């Protein structure tokens, strides 16, 4: 699959939840970053609805291209 660039520093590609959370919330432990990141996703109704439409659920451990794109479009680049 082809990787898509949003700018020179971030590539839209599949990421694990922990990897993406660590990019958005650096300087925290993995557990804290995941908890905060999950909170951001679930408690933003617009973002959560879009992610659910892209087949994301609370047990998802890896994000696909579409899901990463939705997150980055909503939150900005990490």
PATI-722862 format. One record per atom (N, C-alpha, C, O): residue number from 1; atom name; y, z, x. Coordinates in pm, 1 decimal. Layout:
BEGIN
<pt k="NUM" a="CA" north="Y" up="Z" east="X"/>
...
END
This chain:
BEGIN
<pt k="1" a="N" north="-118.1" up="0.0" east="83.3"/>
<pt k="1" a="CA" north="0.0" up="0.0" east="0.0"/>
<pt k="1" a="C" north="124.2" up="0.0" east="87.6"/>
<pt k="1" a="O" north="124.3" up="53.6" east="198.4"/>
<pt k="2" a="N" north="226.7" up="-59.4" east="37.2"/>
<pt k="2" a="CA" north="351.6" up="-70.3" east="110.7"/>
<pt k="2" a="C" north="437.2" up="54.4" east="90.4"/>
<pt k="2" a="O" north="452.3" up="102.0" east="-22.1"/>
<pt k="3" a="N" north="493.1" up="107.3" east="198.9"/>
<pt k="3" a="CA" north="581.7" up="222.1" east="188.3"/>
<pt k="3" a="C" north="721.3" up="173.7" east="153.0"/>
<pt k="3" a="O" north="765.9" up="69.6" east="201.1"/>
<pt k="4" a="N" north="789.5" up="248.9" east="69.5"/>
<pt k="4" a="CA" north="923.3" up="211.6" east="25.8"/>
<pt k="4" a="C" north="1024.3" up="306.6" east="86.9"/>
<pt k="4" a="O" north="1002.1" up="427.6" east="89.6"/>
<pt k="5" a="N" north="1135.3" up="252.9" east="136.0"/>
<pt k="5" a="CA" north="1239.3" up="333.2" east="199.0"/>
<pt k="5" a="C" north="1354.9" up="353.6" east="102.0"/>
<pt k="5" a="O" north="1399.8" up="258.7" east="37.7"/>
<pt k="6" a="N" north="1403.2" up="477.5" east="91.2"/>
<pt k="6" a="CA" north="1522.8" up="504.1" east="11.8"/>
<pt k="6" a="C" north="1644.4" up="509.7" east="101.5"/>
<pt k="6" a="O" north="1755.1" up="480.7" east="56.1"/>
<pt k="7" a="N" north="1627.4" up="545.6" east="225.7"/>
<pt k="7" a="CA" north="1728.9" up="538.0" east="328.9"/>
<pt k="7" a="C" north="1655.2" up="539.5" east="462.0"/>
<pt k="7" a="O" north="1533.9" up="519.2" east="465.6"/>
<pt k="8" a="N" north="1725.6" up="563.0" east="569.8"/>
<pt k="8" a="CA" north="1661.7" up="555.4" east="700.7"/>
<pt k="8" a="C" north="1577.3" up="678.0" east="735.4"/>
<pt k="8" a="O" north="1501.5" up="674.9" east="832.3"/>
<pt k="9" a="N" north="1589.3" up="785.6" east="657.8"/>
<pt k="9" a="CA" north="1521.0" up="907.0" east="697.2"/>
<pt k="9" a="C" north="1406.6" up="950.7" east="604.4"/>
<pt k="9" a="O" north="1327.6" up="1037.0" east="642.5"/>
<pt k="10" a="N" north="1396.3" up="895.0" east="487.4"/>
<pt k="10" a="CA" north="1291.6" up="938.8" east="394.7"/>
<pt k="10" a="C" north="1214.8" up="819.5" east="341.9"/>
<pt k="10" a="O" north="1273.5" up="719.8" east="299.9"/>
<pt k="11" a="N" north="1083.0" up="830.7" east="344.4"/>
<pt k="11" a="CA" north="995.6" up="723.4" east="296.7"/>
<pt k="11" a="C" north="928.1" up="769.4" east="168.2"/>
<pt k="11" a="O" north="870.4" up="878.0" east="162.6"/>
<pt k="12" a="N" north="936.0" up="685.4" east="64.7"/>
<pt k="12" a="CA" north="863.5" up="712.8" east="-59.8"/>
<pt k="12" a="C" north="718.7" up="671.1" east="-35.3"/>
<pt k="12" a="O" north="687.8" up="553.2" east="-18.2"/>
<pt k="13" a="N" north="632.4" up="769.9" east="-34.3"/>
<pt k="13" a="CA" north="488.6" up="749.3" east="-14.9"/>
<pt k="13" a="C" north="419.4" up="869.6" east="-77.4"/>
<pt k="13" a="O" north="487.0" up="965.4" east="-115.1"/>
<pt k="14" a="N" north="289.1" up="868.1" east="-89.5"/>
<pt k="14" a="CA" north="220.4" up="987.6" east="-140.2"/>
<pt k="14" a="C" north="241.1" up="1106.2" east="-45.7"/>
<pt k="14" a="O" north="234.8" up="1091.6" east="76.4"/>
<pt k="15" a="N" north="265.7" up="1223.4" east="-104.1"/>
<pt k="15" a="CA" north="282.5" up="1347.5" east="-28.7"/>
<pt k="15" a="C" north="200.0" up="1456.4" east="-95.4"/>
<pt k="15" a="O" north="176.4" up="1452.1" east="-216.1"/>
<pt k="16" a="N" north="156.4" up="1553.4" east="-17.1"/>
<pt k="16" a="CA" north="96.5" up="1671.4" east="-78.0"/>
<pt k="16" a="C" north="210.0" up="1756.1" east="-133.9"/>
<pt k="16" a="O" north="324.2" up="1745.9" east="-89.1"/>
<pt k="17" a="N" north="177.9" up="1839.0" east="-231.3"/>
<pt k="17" a="CA" north="278.7" up="1925.7" east="-290.9"/>
<pt k="17" a="C" north="340.5" up="2015.7" east="-183.6"/>
<pt k="17" a="O" north="462.2" up="2034.3" east="-181.1"/>
<pt k="18" a="N" north="258.1" up="2071.1" east="-95.7"/>
<pt k="18" a="CA" north="307.5" up="2161.0" east="8.9"/>
<pt k="18" a="C" north="400.1" up="2088.1" east="106.0"/>
<pt k="18" a="O" north="502.0" up="2142.7" east="148.3"/>
<pt k="19" a="N" north="364.9" up="1966.0" east="140.6"/>
<pt k="19" a="CA" north="445.8" up="1887.7" east="233.4"/>
<pt k="19" a="C" north="584.0" up="1858.5" east="174.4"/>
<pt k="19" a="O" north="685.6" up="1875.9" east="241.6"/>
<pt k="20" a="N" north="587.1" up="1814.4" east="49.8"/>
<pt k="20" a="CA" north="714.5" up="1781.8" east="-14.4"/>
<pt k="20" a="C" north="797.1" up="1907.7" east="-39.0"/>
<pt k="20" a="O" north="918.8" up="1906.6" east="-20.2"/>
<pt k="21" a="N" north="732.1" up="2015.9" east="-80.6"/>
<pt k="21" a="CA" north="803.3" up="2142.4" east="-101.5"/>
<pt k="21" a="C" north="866.8" up="2189.1" east="28.9"/>
<pt k="21" a="O" north="980.8" up="2235.7" east="28.8"/>
<pt k="22" a="N" north="795.1" up="2177.1" east="139.3"/>
<pt k="22" a="CA" north="847.8" up="2216.4" east="269.1"/>
<pt k="22" a="C" north="967.1" up="2134.3" east="312.6"/>
<pt k="22" a="O" north="1054.8" up="2184.3" east="383.0"/>
<pt k="23" a="N" north="971.4" up="2007.5" east="271.0"/>
<pt k="23" a="CA" north="1086.0" up="1922.3" east="303.4"/>
<pt k="23" a="C" north="1210.0" up="1964.3" east="224.3"/>
<pt k="23" a="O" north="1320.9" up="1965.8" east="277.7"/>
<pt k="24" a="N" north="1190.6" up="1998.2" east="97.5"/>
<pt k="24" a="CA" north="1302.8" up="2037.2" east="13.3"/>
<pt k="24" a="C" north="1347.9" up="2181.0" east="39.8"/>
<pt k="24" a="O" north="1465.4" up="2213.4" east="22.6"/>
<pt k="25" a="N" north="1256.2" up="2265.7" east="80.7"/>
<pt k="25" a="CA" north="1288.5" up="2407.1" east="101.4"/>
<pt k="25" a="C" north="1240.2" up="2446.7" east="241.2"/>
<pt k="25" a="O" north="1140.5" up="2517.5" east="255.2"/>
<pt k="26" a="N" north="1311.1" up="2400.8" east="344.1"/>
<pt k="26" a="CA" north="1268.7" up="2433.3" east="480.7"/>
<pt k="26" a="C" north="1301.5" up="2579.0" east="515.2"/>
<pt k="26" a="O" north="1386.3" up="2642.2" east="452.3"/>
<pt k="27" a="N" north="1233.8" up="2628.4" east="614.0"/>
<pt k="27" a="CA" north="1262.6" up="2762.0" east="661.9"/>
<pt k="27" a="C" north="1195.4" up="2873.8" east="584.1"/>
<pt k="27" a="O" north="1218.6" up="2991.3" east="612.4"/>
<pt k="28" a="N" north="1113.3" up="2839.3" east="487.4"/>
<pt k="28" a="CA" north="1039.3" up="2939.0" east="409.5"/>
<pt k="28" a="C" north="891.0" up="2924.3" east="441.8"/>
<pt k="28" a="O" north="847.3" up="2823.5" east="497.3"/>
<pt k="29" a="N" north="816.2" up="3025.5" east="406.4"/>
<pt k="29" a="CA" north="671.5" up="3011.7" east="419.7"/>
<pt k="29" a="C" north="624.6" up="2907.0" east="319.6"/>
<pt k="29" a="O" north="694.9" up="2874.7" east="223.8"/>
<pt k="30" a="N" north="506.6" up="2855.4" east="342.8"/>
<pt k="30" a="CA" north="450.6" up="2753.9" east="252.1"/>
<pt k="30" a="C" north="442.2" up="2807.3" east="109.3"/>
<pt k="30" a="O" north="476.0" up="2737.3" east="13.8"/>
<pt k="31" a="N" north="397.0" up="2931.4" east="95.7"/>
<pt k="31" a="CA" north="380.7" up="2991.3" east="-36.7"/>
<pt k="31" a="C" north="515.0" up="3002.1" east="-110.6"/>
<pt k="31" a="O" north="523.5" up="2969.0" east="-228.9"/>
<pt k="32" a="N" north="617.7" up="3047.6" east="-41.9"/>
<pt k="32" a="CA" north="750.0" up="3061.4" east="-103.1"/>
<pt k="32" a="C" north="807.8" up="2924.3" east="-139.0"/>
<pt k="32" a="O" north="863.6" up="2906.3" east="-247.3"/>
<pt k="33" a="N" north="794.2" up="2828.7" east="-48.0"/>
<pt k="33" a="CA" north="844.8" up="2694.0" east="-74.4"/>
<pt k="33" a="C" north="775.8" up="2633.4" east="-197.0"/>
<pt k="33" a="O" north="841.9" up="2573.1" east="-281.6"/>
<pt k="34" a="N" north="644.3" up="2648.9" east="-206.8"/>
<pt k="34" a="CA" north="570.8" up="2595.9" east="-322.0"/>
<pt k="34" a="C" north="615.3" up="2662.5" east="-451.9"/>
<pt k="34" a="O" north="633.1" up="2595.0" east="-553.4"/>
<pt k="35" a="N" north="633.4" up="2793.9" east="-449.1"/>
<pt k="35" a="CA" north="674.6" up="2865.1" east="-569.9"/>
<pt k="35" a="C" north="812.8" up="2818.4" east="-615.7"/>
<pt k="35" a="O" north="833.2" up="2792.1" east="-734.2"/>
<pt k="36" a="N" north="906.8" up="2808.1" east="-523.4"/>
<pt k="36" a="CA" north="1041.8" up="2763.1" east="-558.3"/>
<pt k="36" a="C" north="1040.9" up="2618.3" east="-606.8"/>
<pt k="36" a="O" north="1106.0" up="2584.5" east="-705.6"/>
<pt k="37" a="N" north="966.5" up="2533.3" east="-536.0"/>
<pt k="37" a="CA" north="961.0" up="2391.5" east="-573.0"/>
<pt k="37" a="C" north="899.9" up="2373.7" east="-711.4"/>
<pt k="37" a="O" north="951.3" up="2296.7" east="-792.5"/>
<pt k="38" a="N" north="790.4" up="2444.6" east="-738.8"/>
<pt k="38" a="CA" north="728.4" up="2437.8" east="-871.5"/>
<pt k="38" a="C" north="826.8" up="2483.7" east="-979.1"/>
<pt k="38" a="O" north="832.1" up="2426.1" east="-1087.8"/>
<pt k="39" a="N" north="903.0" up="2585.6" east="-948.9"/>
<pt k="39" a="CA" north="1003.8" up="2633.6" east="-1043.8"/>
<pt k="39" a="C" north="1106.3" up="2524.5" east="-1072.4"/>
<pt k="39" a="O" north="1141.4" up="2501.4" east="-1188.1"/>
<pt k="40" a="N" north="1154.3" up="2457.6" east="-968.4"/>
<pt k="40" a="CA" north="1250.3" up="2348.5" east="-986.9"/>
<pt k="40" a="C" north="1194.3" up="2241.3" east="-1079.7"/>
<pt k="40" a="O" north="1262.9" up="2193.1" east="-1169.8"/>
<pt k="41" a="N" north="1069.3" up="2205.4" east="-1056.1"/>
<pt k="41" a="CA" north="1009.8" up="2097.0" east="-1134.3"/>
<pt k="41" a="C" north="986.6" up="2136.8" east="-1279.6"/>
<pt k="41" a="O" north="1021.3" up="2061.8" east="-1370.8"/>
<pt k="42" a="N" north="929.2" up="2252.2" east="-1301.2"/>
<pt k="42" a="CA" north="889.7" up="2292.2" east="-1437.0"/>
<pt k="42" a="C" north="1005.3" up="2335.0" east="-1524.6"/>
<pt k="42" a="O" north="999.1" up="2318.8" east="-1646.4"/>
<pt k="43" a="N" north="1109.3" up="2388.7" east="-1466.6"/>
<pt k="43" a="CA" north="1218.1" up="2440.5" east="-1548.0"/>
<pt k="43" a="C" north="1336.1" up="2345.5" east="-1559.2"/>
<pt k="43" a="O" north="1444.7" up="2385.2" east="-1601.2"/>
<pt k="44" a="N" north="1314.9" up="2221.0" east="-1522.0"/>
<pt k="44" a="CA" north="1411.4" up="2113.9" east="-1548.1"/>
<pt k="44" a="C" north="1344.3" up="2023.8" east="-1650.9"/>
<pt k="44" a="O" north="1260.4" up="1941.1" east="-1615.2"/>
<pt k="45" a="N" north="1380.5" up="2039.1" east="-1779.1"/>
<pt k="45" a="CA" north="1308.2" up="1967.0" east="-1885.1"/>
<pt k="45" a="C" north="1304.7" up="1815.8" east="-1867.0"/>
<pt k="45" a="O" north="1202.4" up="1752.6" east="-1893.4"/>
<pt k="46" a="N" north="1413.8" up="1758.1" east="-1822.9"/>
<pt k="46" a="CA" north="1417.8" up="1612.8" east="-1805.0"/>
<pt k="46" a="C" north="1322.1" up="1569.4" east="-1695.3"/>
<pt k="46" a="O" north="1243.9" up="1476.0" east="-1713.2"/>
<pt k="47" a="N" north="1328.5" up="1636.9" east="-1582.7"/>
<pt k="47" a="CA" north="1241.4" up="1604.0" east="-1469.6"/>
<pt k="47" a="C" north="1095.2" up="1628.1" east="-1505.1"/>
<pt k="47" a="O" north="1010.3" up="1543.5" east="-1477.0"/>
<pt k="48" a="N" north="1064.7" up="1741.8" east="-1566.3"/>
<pt k="48" a="CA" north="925.9" up="1775.2" east="-1599.1"/>
<pt k="48" a="C" north="866.9" up="1674.2" east="-1696.8"/>
<pt k="48" a="O" north="750.7" up="1635.8" east="-1683.5"/>
<pt k="49" a="N" north="945.6" up="1631.1" east="-1794.4"/>
<pt k="49" a="CA" north="896.2" up="1532.7" east="-1891.2"/>
<pt k="49" a="C" north="863.2" up="1400.6" east="-1821.5"/>
<pt k="49" a="O" north="759.3" up="1340.3" east="-1848.1"/>
<pt k="50" a="N" north="952.0" up="1356.1" east="-1732.3"/>
<pt k="50" a="CA" north="927.2" up="1231.5" east="-1658.9"/>
<pt k="50" a="C" north="801.0" up="1242.9" east="-1572.7"/>
<pt k="50" a="O" north="721.9" up="1149.0" east="-1564.5"/>
<pt k="51" a="N" north="783.5" up="1358.3" east="-1509.1"/>
<pt k="51" a="CA" north="666.1" up="1376.9" east="-1424.4"/>
<pt k="51" a="C" north="537.6" up="1382.3" east="-1507.1"/>
<pt k="51" a="O" north="434.9" up="1329.2" east="-1464.9"/>
<pt k="52" a="N" north="542.2" up="1445.2" east="-1622.8"/>
<pt k="52" a="CA" north="424.4" up="1448.7" east="-1709.4"/>
<pt k="52" a="C" north="388.8" up="1308.2" east="-1757.5"/>
<pt k="52" a="O" north="271.0" up="1274.4" east="-1768.9"/>
<pt k="53" a="N" north="489.3" up="1227.2" east="-1785.4"/>
<pt k="53" a="CA" north="464.4" up="1089.0" east="-1825.8"/>
<pt k="53" a="C" north="399.9" up="1009.8" east="-1711.5"/>
<pt k="53" a="O" north="330.6" up="910.8" east="-1734.8"/>
<pt k="54" a="N" north="423.6" up="1054.5" east="-1588.6"/>
<pt k="54" a="CA" north="363.0" up="991.1" east="-1471.1"/>
<pt k="54" a="C" north="232.1" up="1061.5" east="-1432.1"/>
<pt k="54" a="O" north="186.2" up="1050.5" east="-1318.4"/>
<pt k="55" a="N" north="173.4" up="1133.4" east="-1527.5"/>
<pt k="55" a="CA" north="42.5" up="1198.3" east="-1514.3"/>
<pt k="55" a="C" north="40.6" up="1315.3" east="-1416.2"/>
<pt k="55" a="O" north="-61.5" up="1340.4" east="-1352.1"/>
<pt k="56" a="N" north="151.5" up="1386.7" east="-1404.1"/>
<pt k="56" a="CA" north="155.2" up="1508.1" east="-1324.0"/>
<pt k="56" a="C" north="124.7" up="1626.2" east="-1413.2"/>
<pt k="56" a="O" north="168.6" up="1630.5" east="-1528.1"/>
<pt k="57" a="N" north="50.0" up="1722.1" east="-1361.7"/>
<pt k="57" a="CA" north="27.7" up="1847.2" east="-1433.8"/>
<pt k="57" a="C" north="37.8" up="1962.8" east="-1335.6"/>
<pt k="57" a="O" north="54.8" up="1940.5" east="-1215.8"/>
<pt k="58" a="N" north="27.7" up="2085.2" east="-1384.1"/>
<pt k="58" a="CA" north="48.0" up="2201.9" east="-1298.4"/>
<pt k="58" a="C" north="-57.2" up="2215.0" east="-1188.8"/>
<pt k="58" a="O" north="-33.6" up="2283.9" east="-1089.5"/>
<pt k="59" a="N" north="-170.6" up="2151.7" east="-1204.1"/>
<pt k="59" a="CA" north="-276.5" up="2161.2" east="-1103.7"/>
<pt k="59" a="C" north="-272.6" up="2048.1" east="-1001.2"/>
<pt k="59" a="O" north="-354.7" up="2045.4" east="-909.5"/>
<pt k="60" a="N" north="-179.7" up="1956.4" east="-1015.2"/>
<pt k="60" a="CA" north="-166.8" up="1845.2" east="-922.1"/>
<pt k="60" a="C" north="-136.2" up="1897.8" east="-782.7"/>
<pt k="60" a="O" north="-45.0" up="1978.5" east="-765.1"/>
<pt k="61" a="N" north="-212.2" up="1852.3" east="-683.9"/>
<pt k="61" a="CA" north="-188.9" up="1894.5" east="-545.4"/>
<pt k="61" a="C" north="-126.4" up="1784.9" east="-461.1"/>
<pt k="61" a="O" north="-67.6" up="1812.4" east="-356.5"/>
<pt k="62" a="N" north="-138.6" up="1662.1" east="-505.8"/>
<pt k="62" a="CA" north="-82.3" up="1548.4" east="-433.6"/>
<pt k="62" a="C" north="-0.8" up="1463.2" east="-529.3"/>
<pt k="62" a="O" north="-40.3" up="1439.1" east="-643.3"/>
<pt k="63" a="N" north="113.3" up="1418.5" east="-480.3"/>
<pt k="63" a="CA" north="199.2" up="1331.7" east="-560.4"/>
<pt k="63" a="C" north="179.7" up="1187.2" east="-516.1"/>
<pt k="63" a="O" north="166.9" up="1158.8" east="-397.0"/>
<pt k="64" a="N" north="177.6" up="1095.8" east="-614.0"/>
<pt k="64" a="CA" north="164.7" up="954.5" east="-582.1"/>
<pt k="64" a="C" north="304.3" up="892.5" east="-565.7"/>
<pt k="64" a="O" north="405.4" up="961.7" east="-577.8"/>
<pt k="65" a="N" north="308.6" up="762.8" east="-538.5"/>
<pt k="65" a="CA" north="436.1" up="692.5" east="-517.1"/>
<pt k="65" a="C" north="532.5" up="713.0" east="-633.7"/>
<pt k="65" a="O" north="649.8" up="744.7" east="-613.9"/>
<pt k="66" a="N" north="482.3" up="694.7" east="-753.9"/>
<pt k="66" a="CA" north="567.5" up="703.7" east="-872.8"/>
<pt k="66" a="C" north="624.0" up="844.0" east="-888.3"/>
<pt k="66" a="O" north="743.4" up="860.9" east="-913.2"/>
<pt k="67" a="N" north="539.5" up="943.2" east="-873.7"/>
<pt k="67" a="CA" north="583.5" up="1082.2" east="-889.7"/>
<pt k="67" a="C" north="685.5" up="1121.2" east="-782.9"/>
<pt k="67" a="O" north="784.9" up="1187.0" east="-813.4"/>
<pt k="68" a="N" north="661.6" up="1081.3" east="-658.7"/>
<pt k="68" a="CA" north="757.8" up="1109.4" east="-551.5"/>
<pt k="68" a="C" north="889.8" up="1039.7" east="-582.1"/>
<pt k="68" a="O" north="996.7" up="1098.0" east="-564.2"/>
<pt k="69" a="N" north="882.6" up="915.7" east="-628.2"/>
<pt k="69" a="CA" north="1005.0" up="842.6" east="-663.3"/>
<pt k="69" a="C" north="1085.6" up="913.2" east="-771.4"/>
<pt k="69" a="O" north="1208.3" up="920.0" east="-763.2"/>
<pt k="70" a="N" north="1017.8" up="965.6" east="-872.2"/>
<pt k="70" a="CA" north="1085.3" up="1037.8" east="-980.3"/>
<pt k="70" a="C" north="1152.2" up="1163.1" east="-924.4"/>
<pt k="70" a="O" north="1267.5" up="1191.5" east="-957.0"/>
<pt k="71" a="N" north="1081.7" up="1236.8" east="-841.8"/>
<pt k="71" a="CA" north="1137.4" up="1359.3" east="-783.7"/>
<pt k="71" a="C" north="1259.5" up="1328.5" east="-697.9"/>
<pt k="71" a="O" north="1362.6" up="1394.7" east="-710.4"/>
<pt k="72" a="N" north="1248.5" up="1228.7" east="-611.4"/>
<pt k="72" a="CA" north="1359.4" up="1193.9" east="-522.4"/>
<pt k="72" a="C" north="1478.6" up="1139.4" east="-600.3"/>
<pt k="72" a="O" north="1593.1" up="1169.9" east="-567.0"/>
<pt k="73" a="N" north="1453.3" up="1060.0" east="-702.3"/>
<pt k="73" a="CA" north="1564.1" up="1009.1" east="-783.7"/>
<pt k="73" a="C" north="1635.9" up="1120.5" east="-856.7"/>
<pt k="73" a="O" north="1756.3" up="1111.9" east="-881.0"/>
<pt k="74" a="N" north="1562.9" up="1225.0" east="-891.7"/>
<pt k="74" a="CA" north="1623.2" up="1335.6" east="-966.6"/>
<pt k="74" a="C" north="1687.9" up="1440.0" east="-875.5"/>
<pt k="74" a="O" north="1798.0" up="1487.3" east="-903.6"/>
<pt k="75" a="N" north="1619.8" up="1475.6" east="-767.0"/>
<pt k="75" a="CA" north="1669.6" up="1581.7" east="-677.6"/>
<pt k="75" a="C" north="1746.7" up="1529.2" east="-556.9"/>
<pt k="75" a="O" north="1818.2" up="1604.8" east="-491.1"/>
<pt k="76" a="N" north="1732.7" up="1401.4" east="-528.0"/>
<pt k="76" a="CA" north="1791.3" up="1346.8" east="-406.6"/>
<pt k="76" a="C" north="1690.9" up="1354.1" east="-293.1"/>
<pt k="76" a="O" north="1583.0" up="1411.3" east="-308.0"/>
<pt k="77" a="N" north="1726.6" up="1296.2" east="-180.4"/>
<pt k="77" a="CA" north="1636.0" up="1299.2" east="-64.5"/>
<pt k="77" a="C" north="1626.9" up="1440.5" east="-10.0"/>
<pt k="77" a="O" north="1725.7" up="1513.9" east="-9.5"/>
<pt k="78" a="N" north="1509.2" up="1478.5" east="35.6"/>
<pt k="78" a="CA" north="1495.8" up="1611.9" east="95.7"/>
<pt k="78" a="C" north="1569.7" up="1620.6" east="229.4"/>
<pt k="78" a="O" north="1568.9" up="1725.5" east="293.7"/>
END
